[in-house]
Amino acid sequence: MSLLLGLGIGFGLLLIYASFWERPPRAAGPRRARRGRARKLLDEAGHPKVPVTGVLTAIMICAAAAFLVVLVLTAAIPVALCFALFAGMVPVLALRWQAGKRRALLRNIWPDAVDHLRSAVRSGMSLPEGLMQLGVSGPEPLREPFVEFGKDYRAGQTLGVALGRLKLRLADPVGDRIVAALMITREVGGSDLGRLLSTLAEFLRENARTRSELEARQSWTVNAAKLAVAAPWIVVLLLSLQHEAAEAYRGATGMAVLGAGLIVSLVCYRLMLRIGALPREVRVLA
């Protein structure tokens, strides 16, 4: 008991001594950075209430299901592992596709939202009132974030804080630019907000038109890359349904061929996407 008492007193004194020294901020590790990217992807895809663990669970379920199905069909573990890897990428690719579709949808309706805001400001409303009005008469996909903005502002939040929370809810590059422009206008002041919004709406329409044309042309490259990656592995799956081919893939040579093919497929896919990629819309201070 005396030994335990001495250890307890010593540990308590050590904690008291450590409390007098400020701990340096911990740098975000790779795991925390990955969780941050997953959270950002979920927000941009329109799933702010889905936890990051839900994505990890979906990846594990898809990978396990694909592994079991291919293993039952082919009885070749190396082939099943390759398709489990592909299936594990499906939830992430689906989220990226949803984020792209949502980004394109918002890009086309933002000019109308800015026009609504300009009309509200010119009719005599203040900037916060015009933003809250978007939650009632604005484009349908944008109403919920602006309704939440109205709740924050009525609850006593300052306009800057409410705009910052609005930017997080929108999770959109164009929305970031609009919120940043409104913050600058609030800080600098001035009575020419209507002209600023008019110029901004015109710029957004031109940008949406140009980017839609470029993305239509880019889709050919992206579809060709997906087809080039998927076709050989479909052939591998069909061949593995035969006992002799499945037996060959279970050997060392077959595993080496599958590993080399997997690396080449991933590298070529990333390379084709990089070649045909458009300049990505960067989010402002996000």
C-alpha positions as CSV (number, residue, x, y, z in Angstrom):
1,M,0.0,0.0,0.0
2,S,2.8,2.4,0.8
3,L,4.3,1.7,-2.7
4,L,1.0,2.4,-4.4
5,L,0.5,5.5,-2.3
6,G,3.9,6.8,-3.2
7,L,3.4,6.1,-6.9
8,G,0.0,7.9,-6.8
9,I,1.4,10.9,-5.1
10,G,4.4,11.1,-7.5
11,F,2.1,10.7,-10.6
12,G,-0.2,13.5,-9.2
13,L,2.7,15.8,-8.7
14,L,4.0,15.1,-12.2
15,L,0.6,16.0,-13.6
16,I,0.5,19.2,-11.6
17,Y,4.0,20.1,-12.9
18,A,3.0,19.4,-16.5
19,S,-0.1,21.6,-16.2
20,F,2.1,24.7,-15.8
21,W,3.7,24.2,-19.3
22,E,1.8,24.9,-22.5
23,R,1.7,22.0,-24.8
24,P,2.7,22.7,-28.4
25,P,0.0,22.2,-31.0
26,R,0.1,18.8,-32.5
27,A,0.6,18.6,-36.2
28,A,-2.2,16.9,-38.1
29,G,-1.0,13.4,-38.8
30,P,-1.7,11.4,-42.0
31,R,-4.7,9.7,-40.4
32,R,-6.3,13.0,-39.3
33,A,-5.5,14.5,-42.8
34,R,-7.3,11.6,-44.5
35,R,-10.3,12.0,-42.2
36,G,-10.3,15.7,-43.1
37,R,-10.3,14.9,-46.8
38,A,-13.1,12.3,-46.4
39,R,-15.2,14.9,-44.4
40,K,-14.7,17.5,-47.1
41,L,-15.7,15.0,-49.8
42,L,-18.9,14.1,-47.9
43,D,-19.8,17.8,-47.5
44,E,-19.2,18.5,-51.2
45,A,-21.2,15.5,-52.2
46,G,-24.2,16.8,-50.2
47,H,-24.0,14.4,-47.2
48,P,-23.0,16.7,-44.3
49,K,-24.8,14.4,-41.8
50,V,-23.0,11.2,-42.8
51,P,-20.0,10.4,-40.5
52,V,-16.6,9.5,-41.9
53,T,-16.9,6.1,-40.4
54,G,-19.9,5.5,-42.7
55,V,-17.5,5.8,-45.7
56,L,-15.1,3.4,-44.2
57,T,-17.8,0.9,-43.4
58,A,-19.1,1.1,-47.0
59,I,-15.6,0.5,-48.4
60,M,-15.2,-2.5,-46.2
61,I,-18.6,-3.9,-47.1
62,C,-18.1,-3.5,-50.8
63,A,-14.6,-5.0,-50.7
64,A,-15.7,-8.0,-48.6
65,A,-18.8,-8.6,-50.8
66,A,-16.7,-8.5,-54.0
67,F,-14.1,-10.7,-52.5
68,L,-16.6,-13.4,-51.5
69,V,-18.5,-13.3,-54.8
70,V,-15.4,-13.6,-57.0
71,L,-13.9,-16.2,-54.7
72,V,-17.1,-18.3,-55.0
73,L,-17.1,-17.9,-58.8
74,T,-13.4,-18.5,-59.5
75,A,-11.9,-20.1,-56.3
76,A,-8.8,-17.9,-57.0
77,I,-7.8,-15.8,-54.0
78,P,-5.5,-13.4,-56.0
79,V,-8.3,-12.6,-58.5
80,A,-10.7,-12.1,-55.6
81,L,-8.2,-9.7,-53.9
82,C,-7.9,-7.6,-57.1
83,F,-11.6,-7.2,-57.5
84,A,-12.0,-6.5,-53.7
85,L,-9.6,-3.6,-54.2
86,F,-11.6,-2.3,-57.1
87,A,-14.9,-2.7,-55.2
88,G,-13.4,-0.8,-52.2
89,M,-12.9,2.2,-54.5
90,V,-16.5,2.3,-55.5
91,P,-17.9,4.3,-52.5
92,V,-15.1,6.9,-53.0
93,L,-15.7,7.1,-56.7
94,A,-19.5,7.4,-56.1
95,L,-18.9,10.3,-53.7
96,R,-16.7,12.1,-56.2
97,W,-19.3,11.6,-58.9
98,Q,-22.0,13.0,-56.6
99,A,-19.7,15.9,-55.7
100,G,-19.1,16.7,-59.3
101,K,-22.8,16.5,-60.2
102,R,-23.7,18.8,-57.2
103,R,-20.9,21.2,-58.1
104,A,-22.2,21.4,-61.7
105,L,-25.8,21.9,-60.6
106,L,-24.9,24.7,-58.1
107,R,-22.6,26.3,-60.7
108,N,-25.6,26.7,-63.1
109,I,-28.0,28.1,-60.4
110,W,-25.7,30.4,-58.6
111,P,-26.2,33.3,-61.1
112,D,-30.0,33.1,-60.4
113,A,-29.3,33.2,-56.7
114,V,-27.1,36.3,-57.1
115,D,-29.8,37.9,-59.2
116,H,-32.3,37.3,-56.4
117,L,-29.9,38.8,-53.9
118,R,-29.3,41.8,-56.1
119,S,-33.0,42.4,-56.5
120,A,-33.5,42.2,-52.8
121,V,-30.7,44.7,-52.0
122,R,-32.0,47.1,-54.6
123,S,-35.5,46.9,-53.2
124,G,-34.2,48.3,-49.9
125,M,-33.4,45.1,-47.9
126,S,-30.2,44.9,-46.0
127,L,-27.6,42.2,-47.0
128,P,-28.6,39.8,-44.2
129,E,-32.3,40.1,-45.0
130,G,-31.5,39.5,-48.7
131,L,-29.5,36.4,-47.8
132,M,-32.4,35.1,-45.6
133,Q,-34.8,35.8,-48.4
134,L,-32.9,33.3,-50.6
135,G,-34.0,30.6,-48.1
136,V,-37.6,31.3,-49.2
137,S,-37.5,32.4,-52.8
138,G,-34.1,31.3,-54.0
139,P,-33.3,28.2,-56.1
140,E,-34.5,25.0,-54.4
141,P,-31.1,23.3,-53.9
142,L,-29.8,26.4,-52.1
143,R,-32.7,27.1,-49.8
144,E,-31.7,24.9,-46.8
145,P,-28.2,26.5,-46.3
146,F,-29.7,30.0,-46.4
147,V,-32.5,29.0,-44.0
148,E,-29.9,27.8,-41.6
149,F,-28.0,31.1,-42.1
150,G,-31.2,33.0,-41.1
151,K,-31.5,30.9,-38.0
152,D,-27.9,31.7,-37.0
153,Y,-28.3,35.4,-37.7
154,R,-31.6,35.6,-35.7
155,A,-30.0,33.7,-32.9
156,G,-27.5,36.6,-32.4
157,Q,-24.6,35.6,-34.5
158,T,-22.6,38.3,-36.2
159,L,-22.8,38.6,-39.9
160,G,-19.2,37.4,-40.3
161,V,-19.8,34.3,-38.2
162,A,-23.1,33.5,-39.9
163,L,-21.4,33.9,-43.3
164,G,-18.6,31.6,-42.3
165,R,-21.0,28.9,-41.2
166,L,-22.9,29.4,-44.4
167,K,-19.8,28.7,-46.4
168,L,-19.2,25.5,-44.5
169,R,-22.8,24.3,-45.2
170,L,-22.6,25.2,-48.9
171,A,-19.2,23.3,-49.4
172,D,-19.0,24.7,-52.9
173,P,-16.1,26.6,-54.7
174,V,-18.5,29.2,-56.2
175,G,-20.3,29.6,-52.8
176,D,-16.9,30.2,-51.2
177,R,-16.1,33.0,-53.7
178,I,-19.5,34.7,-53.2
179,V,-19.2,34.5,-49.4
180,A,-15.7,35.9,-49.6
181,A,-16.9,38.8,-51.8
182,L,-19.7,39.5,-49.4
183,M,-17.3,39.5,-46.4
184,I,-14.9,41.9,-48.2
185,T,-17.9,44.2,-49.0
186,R,-19.0,44.1,-45.4
187,E,-15.4,44.9,-44.1
188,V,-14.6,47.6,-46.7
189,G,-18.0,49.1,-46.9
190,G,-19.5,51.0,-49.8
191,S,-22.9,51.5,-51.4
192,D,-22.2,49.9,-54.7
193,L,-23.2,46.4,-53.7
194,G,-25.8,46.1,-56.5
195,R,-23.2,46.7,-59.2
196,L,-20.9,44.2,-57.5
197,L,-23.6,41.5,-57.5
198,S,-24.5,42.3,-61.1
199,T,-20.9,41.9,-62.3
200,L,-20.6,38.7,-60.2
201,A,-23.7,37.2,-61.8
202,E,-22.5,37.9,-65.3
203,F,-19.1,36.4,-64.5
204,L,-20.6,33.3,-63.0
205,R,-22.8,32.7,-66.1
206,E,-19.8,33.0,-68.4
207,N,-17.7,30.8,-66.2
208,A,-20.5,28.1,-66.1
209,R,-21.0,28.2,-69.8
210,T,-17.3,27.8,-70.6
211,R,-16.7,25.1,-68.0
212,S,-19.7,23.1,-69.2
213,E,-18.3,23.0,-72.7
214,L,-14.9,21.9,-71.5
215,E,-16.4,19.2,-69.3
216,A,-18.4,17.9,-72.2
217,R,-15.2,17.4,-74.2
218,Q,-13.3,16.0,-71.2
219,S,-15.9,13.3,-70.7
220,W,-14.6,11.5,-73.8
221,T,-11.2,11.2,-72.2
222,V,-12.6,10.1,-68.8
223,N,-14.8,7.5,-70.4
224,A,-12.0,6.1,-72.5
225,A,-9.8,5.8,-69.4
226,K,-12.5,3.9,-67.5
227,L,-13.1,1.6,-70.4
228,A,-9.4,1.0,-70.9
229,V,-9.0,0.0,-67.3
230,A,-12.2,-2.1,-67.0
231,A,-11.9,-4.2,-70.2
232,P,-8.8,-6.2,-69.3
233,W,-10.2,-7.1,-65.9
234,I,-13.5,-8.2,-67.3
235,V,-11.5,-10.6,-69.5
236,V,-9.6,-11.8,-66.5
237,L,-12.8,-12.5,-64.6
238,L,-14.3,-14.4,-67.5
239,L,-11.1,-16.4,-68.0
240,S,-11.0,-17.2,-64.2
241,L,-14.4,-18.9,-64.5
242,Q,-12.6,-21.7,-66.2
243,H,-10.8,-24.1,-63.8
244,E,-7.5,-24.2,-65.7
245,A,-7.2,-20.4,-65.8
246,A,-8.1,-20.0,-62.2
247,E,-5.5,-22.6,-61.3
248,A,-2.9,-20.6,-63.3
249,Y,-3.7,-17.4,-61.4
250,R,-3.3,-19.2,-58.1
251,G,0.3,-19.9,-58.9
252,A,3.3,-17.6,-58.3
253,T,3.5,-16.6,-62.0
254,G,-0.2,-15.8,-62.1
255,M,0.0,-13.7,-59.0
256,A,2.9,-11.8,-60.5
257,V,1.0,-11.2,-63.7
258,L,-2.0,-9.9,-61.8
259,G,0.1,-7.7,-59.6
260,A,1.9,-6.2,-62.6
261,G,-1.5,-5.7,-64.4
262,L,-3.0,-4.0,-61.3
263,I,-0.1,-1.6,-61.1
264,V,-0.1,-0.8,-64.8
265,S,-3.9,-0.3,-64.7
266,L,-3.8,2.1,-61.8
267,V,-0.8,4.1,-63.2
268,C,-2.3,4.4,-66.7
269,Y,-5.7,5.4,-65.3
270,R,-4.2,8.1,-63.1
271,L,-2.1,9.3,-66.0
272,M,-5.0,9.5,-68.5
273,L,-7.0,11.4,-65.9
274,R,-4.1,13.8,-65.3
275,I,-3.7,14.4,-69.0
276,G,-7.3,15.2,-69.6
277,A,-8.0,17.0,-66.3
278,L,-9.4,20.5,-66.2
279,P,-8.1,23.1,-63.8
280,R,-9.8,22.3,-60.6
281,E,-12.0,24.8,-58.8
282,V,-10.2,25.6,-55.6
283,R,-12.2,26.4,-52.5
284,V,-11.4,29.7,-50.8
285,L,-10.1,29.3,-47.2
286,A,-11.6,25.8,-46.9
